[in-house]
Each structure stands twice: as C-alpha cells, then as structure tokens.
Amino acid sequence: MMRSPSSYKFGKAIGVTQDIAWFMLERLRYAVGHKNYKLTMGKDETIELDETFVGGKNKNRHR
C-alpha cells in the first residue's frame, strides 16, 4: 500500500502553501476512497482539469 505524502512536502513540490496542499490531499483521499468517484475510462474519453480560486483577501493572492 502506498502512503500519501505529507501536506508540507506536497505543498513544497507543487508550489502552494501547506494549508492549500492539505485541503487538496483531503479531497484526493476522499475521491480515491469513495465508490461514487471510481469511474472507468474508455479509450476515447478525455479528462480536463482547471484551477479554481474562491474567496480570500487580495493581499494573499498570487502575483
């Protein structure tokens, strides 16, 4: 069984803060463990991902 990385190491690797990395890892762990999120992919299916930012103060935003 593969262990998931710490939120500190994960955040450092992808260039985000530790709390954002923790949030992302919690969502990934939930999705991997939840039966409704286990979908099979056909060979002609496409997956598209994007980045979403919701809330926060302007002083904490990226440059």
Protein Blocks (a to p, Z undefined) as FASTA:
>chain_A
ZZdddfklmmmmnopafklmmmmmmmmmmmmmpmklmccddfkbccddddddeejifklp
cZZ
